[in-house]
Amino acid sequence: MSEVLTGILAILQAIVPSLTSSAVVQQVINALIQVIPVLVKEAQDLMPMVKNIIAALSSNPASTADQLATLKALDQLTDSAFEAAAAKAQAEDAAAGAS
């Protein structure tokens, strides 16, 4: 599964700088909305790629104000989900060490 996600994210990263249509920007945002929960559960090491895509879309002149607001929310969601997953992993490690 991780290889598939890596491939999808690599393609998105490659095409984001060349996007000139807000409709296509929206399609990428919709894809990110669907993939972020999977990444948090399955492949946290791919989160930097998502952050790069969000940053590139945020600086893309084709992005509308609504899309920029959605991207900002996605960025915050990504940060909080990653922090929650890291805290959970630390708690599990601490519990395992105490056993």
URSUL-V770240 format. One record per pair of residues at least 12 apart in sequence whose ideal C-beta (glycine too) atoms are under 10 Angstrom apart, sorted by the first residue. I is the first residue (numbers start at 1). J is the second residue. D is the distance in Angstrom with one decimal. If there is no record, write none. Layout:
<<I | J | D> <I | J | D>>
This chain:
<<1 | 38 | 7.9> <1 | 42 | 5.9> <1 | 43 | 7.2> <2 | 39 | 9.4> <2 | 42 | 6.8> <2 | 43 | 4.7> <2 | 45 | 7.9> <2 | 46 | 7.1> <3 | 43 | 9.6> <4 | 43 | 9.7> <5 | 35 | 6.7> <5 | 38 | 7.0> <5 | 39 | 6.7> <5 | 42 | 7.4> <5 | 43 | 5.5> <5 | 45 | 10.0> <5 | 46 | 5.7> <5 | 49 | 8.7> <5 | 50 | 9.6> <6 | 43 | 7.8> <6 | 45 | 9.1> <6 | 46 | 6.2> <6 | 49 | 7.6> <8 | 31 | 7.6> <8 | 35 | 7.1> <8 | 46 | 9.5> <8 | 49 | 9.4> <9 | 31 | 9.5> <9 | 32 | 9.3> <9 | 35 | 7.6> <9 | 39 | 8.6> <9 | 43 | 9.4> <9 | 46 | 5.9> <9 | 47 | 9.7> <9 | 48 | 9.6> <9 | 49 | 4.2> <9 | 50 | 6.6> <9 | 52 | 8.7> <9 | 53 | 6.8> <10 | 46 | 9.8> <10 | 49 | 7.3> <12 | 27 | 10.0> <12 | 28 | 5.9> <12 | 31 | 6.8> <12 | 32 | 7.9> <12 | 35 | 8.9> <12 | 49 | 8.1> <12 | 50 | 8.8> <12 | 52 | 9.3> <12 | 53 | 5.2> <12 | 56 | 8.9> <12 | 57 | 9.1> <13 | 49 | 6.1> <13 | 50 | 9.3> <13 | 52 | 6.0> <13 | 53 | 5.6> <13 | 56 | 7.2> <15 | 28 | 7.9> <15 | 53 | 9.7> <15 | 56 | 9.6> <16 | 28 | 6.6> <16 | 52 | 8.5> <16 | 53 | 5.7> <16 | 54 | 9.4> <16 | 55 | 9.2> <16 | 56 | 4.2> <16 | 57 | 5.8> <16 | 58 | 10.0> <16 | 59 | 9.4> <16 | 60 | 6.7> <16 | 62 | 10.0> <17 | 56 | 6.0> <17 | 57 | 9.6> <17 | 59 | 9.0> <17 | 60 | 7.4> <18 | 60 | 9.2> <18 | 62 | 9.8> <19 | 56 | 8.7> <19 | 57 | 7.6> <19 | 60 | 5.6> <19 | 61 | 9.3> <19 | 62 | 5.4> <19 | 63 | 8.4> <20 | 60 | 8.5> <20 | 61 | 8.1> <20 | 62 | 5.2> <21 | 62 | 5.8> <22 | 60 | 9.1> <22 | 61 | 9.7> <22 | 62 | 5.2> <22 | 63 | 6.6> <22 | 64 | 4.9> <22 | 66 | 9.0> <22 | 67 | 6.5> <23 | 62 | 8.9> <23 | 64 | 9.8> <24 | 60 | 9.8> <24 | 62 | 7.5> <25 | 57 | 6.0> <25 | 60 | 6.3> <25 | 61 | 9.9> <25 | 62 | 5.3> <25 | 63 | 5.1> <25 | 64 | 7.5> <25 | 67 | 5.5> <25 | 68 | 9.6> <25 | 70 | 9.8> <25 | 71 | 8.9> <26 | 57 | 9.9> <26 | 62 | 9.8> <26 | 63 | 9.0> <26 | 64 | 8.2> <26 | 66 | 8.9> <26 | 67 | 6.3> <26 | 70 | 8.6> <28 | 53 | 7.1> <28 | 54 | 9.6> <28 | 56 | 9.3> <28 | 57 | 6.2> <28 | 60 | 9.4> <28 | 63 | 9.7> <28 | 67 | 9.4> <28 | 71 | 9.7> <29 | 53 | 9.5> <29 | 54 | 8.9> <29 | 57 | 6.9> <29 | 63 | 8.7> <29 | 66 | 9.7> <29 | 67 | 6.0> <29 | 70 | 5.6> <29 | 71 | 6.6> <29 | 74 | 7.2> <30 | 70 | 9.4> <31 | 53 | 9.1> <32 | 50 | 6.5> <32 | 53 | 6.6> <32 | 54 | 7.0> <32 | 57 | 8.3> <32 | 70 | 9.1> <32 | 71 | 8.3> <32 | 74 | 5.9> <32 | 75 | 10.0> <32 | 77 | 9.7> <32 | 78 | 8.7> <33 | 70 | 8.1> <33 | 73 | 9.7> <33 | 74 | 6.9> <33 | 77 | 9.0> <35 | 50 | 7.3> <35 | 53 | 9.7> <36 | 50 | 6.3> <36 | 54 | 9.5> <36 | 74 | 6.8> <36 | 77 | 6.5> <36 | 78 | 5.9> <36 | 81 | 6.9> <36 | 82 | 9.7> <37 | 77 | 9.1> <37 | 81 | 7.7> <39 | 78 | 8.3> <39 | 81 | 8.4> <39 | 82 | 8.9> <39 | 85 | 9.7> <40 | 77 | 9.1> <40 | 78 | 8.1> <40 | 80 | 9.8> <40 | 81 | 4.4> <40 | 82 | 6.9> <40 | 84 | 8.1> <40 | 85 | 5.6> <41 | 81 | 9.3> <41 | 85 | 8.1> <44 | 81 | 9.0> <44 | 82 | 6.5> <44 | 85 | 6.0> <44 | 86 | 8.1> <44 | 89 | 8.9> <47 | 78 | 6.3> <47 | 79 | 9.2> <47 | 81 | 8.4> <47 | 82 | 5.5> <47 | 85 | 9.2> <48 | 78 | 9.9> <48 | 82 | 9.8> <50 | 74 | 8.3> <50 | 75 | 9.1> <50 | 78 | 6.0> <50 | 82 | 9.6> <51 | 74 | 9.6> <51 | 75 | 7.1> <51 | 78 | 6.4> <51 | 79 | 8.5> <51 | 82 | 9.2> <53 | 71 | 9.3> <53 | 74 | 9.5> <54 | 70 | 9.8> <54 | 71 | 5.4> <54 | 72 | 8.7> <54 | 74 | 5.7> <54 | 75 | 5.0> <54 | 77 | 9.9> <54 | 78 | 7.1> <55 | 71 | 8.7> <55 | 75 | 8.0> <56 | 71 | 9.8> <57 | 70 | 9.4> <57 | 71 | 5.5> <57 | 74 | 9.1> <57 | 75 | 10.0> <58 | 71 | 4.9> <58 | 72 | 7.5> <58 | 74 | 9.5> <58 | 75 | 7.7> <59 | 71 | 9.9>>
